[in-house]
Amino acid sequence: MIAQVVSPERVLYKGDAEMVVCRTSDGEIAFLPGHVPFVGALGIAKVRILVPGPEEVAAAVHGGFVEVAHDRVTVLSDVAELADQVDVVRARTARDAAADRLRHDPENTEVAEALARAELRLEVAGAATSSAATY
């Protein structure tokens, strides 16, 4: 099957896939070749694309949709980054700043979402080791 991750600016990834795993609003789901047609909403979540061979493509997706049709899985998102595109220093700075702000204003949902986005970017980049105190 073909998998692609698309943002308004460009196609971030398009290629053969053995499986695509993502978290929809209803929970985590894996798509294999021949999957029935499907459309689901995505939140702030990691998308994993298992490609032929030992490699895996990971993307940080900040909302959007996943569509499955005709042996093709398309992830559409306003904001998405592949693992090798994540600026780890910037993501750590954003995570630490959001965690600090959240300690002072724990009910601020915008800051909580900013923290979740930064943590996801670090997870996807493989740099999730926390340098900040507990949140």
Secondary structure as UniProt FT lines:
FT   STRAND          2..6
FT   STRAND          11..16
FT   STRAND          19..24
FT   TURN            25..26
FT   STRAND          27..31
FT   TURN            33..34
FT   STRAND          38..50
FT   STRAND          56..69
FT   TURN            70..71
FT   STRAND          72..76
FT   STRAND          80..82
FT   HELIX           83..85
FT   HELIX           88..104
FT   TURN            106..107
FT   HELIX           109..125
//
